[in-house]
Amino acid sequence: MIEEFHRVKRLPPYVFAEVNRLKAAARARGADIIDLGMGNPDMPTPQHIVDKLVETVAKPRTNRYSPPRGSQDFAGPRPPTTRGVLA
């Protein structure tokens, strides 16, 4: 039998597995659970979303890595505590 690497044993539990365990335990106690987890899609992606994705991927500008310092489109004033720290 293959033994797990010792560092793997030190990893924290997978958060979604832990949430699922807690939900199952609560359901077993009779709790009525409203699951707002990520789940698995039960319907196809709406066509307008697929169309926009295809449109965006076809643009050469979107076929690159972003610059290391981020996009200027998202740049704005920084909180006073970070001025000069990231510059």
C-alpha positions in Angstrom: 0.0 0.0 0.0 1.2 3.5 -0.8 1.6 5.7 2.3 0.8 9.4 2.1 3.7 11.9 2.1 4.1 13.3 5.6 3.5 16.9 4.4 0.2 16.0 2.9 -1.0 14.9 6.3 -0.4 18.4 7.6 -2.6 20.1 5.1 -5.9 21.5 6.4 -9.1 19.7 5.3 -10.4 20.7 1.9 -12.9 23.4 2.8 -15.7 22.2 0.5 -15.4 18.7 1.8 -15.6 20.0 5.3 -18.7 22.1 4.5 -20.3 19.1 2.8 -19.6 17.0 6.0 -21.2 19.6 8.2 -24.3 19.9 5.9 -24.7 16.1 5.9 -24.4 16.0 9.7 -27.0 18.8 10.0 -29.4 17.0 7.6 -28.9 13.8 9.5 -30.1 15.7 12.7 -33.2 16.8 10.7 -32.1 20.4 10.0 -33.7 22.0 6.9 -30.6 23.1 4.9 -30.7 25.7 2.2 -27.6 25.0 0.2 -26.1 28.1 -1.4 -22.9 26.3 -2.4 -21.3 26.4 -5.8 -23.0 23.1 -6.8 -23.1 21.6 -10.3 -25.0 23.2 -13.1 -28.3 21.4 -13.9 -29.0 23.6 -17.0 -26.9 24.7 -19.9 -25.1 28.1 -19.8 -27.5 30.7 -21.2 -26.7 31.5 -24.8 -26.1 35.2 -24.3 -23.2 34.3 -21.9 -21.7 31.8 -24.4 -22.0 34.4 -27.2 -20.2 37.1 -25.1 -17.5 34.6 -24.1 -16.9 33.7 -27.8 -16.8 37.4 -28.7 -14.3 38.2 -26.0 -12.0 35.3 -26.7 -11.9 36.2 -30.4 -10.3 39.6 -29.6 -6.5 39.5 -29.9 -6.2 41.9 -26.9 -7.6 39.2 -24.6 -5.1 36.6 -25.7 -2.3 37.8 -23.5 -1.2 37.8 -19.9 -2.0 40.9 -18.0 1.0 43.2 -17.2 2.8 42.4 -14.0 1.6 45.5 -12.3 -2.0 45.0 -13.3 -4.3 46.8 -15.7 -4.6 50.5 -15.6 -8.3 50.0 -16.2 -8.6 48.9 -12.6 -6.0 51.2 -11.1 -7.3 53.9 -8.8 -6.4 55.7 -5.7 -4.8 53.5 -3.1 -5.6 53.7 0.6 -3.2 55.9 2.5 -1.6 53.0 4.2 -0.2 51.6 1.0 1.1 54.7 -0.7 4.7 54.3 -1.6 4.7 50.6 -0.6 3.6 49.3 -3.9 5.2 52.0 -6.1 
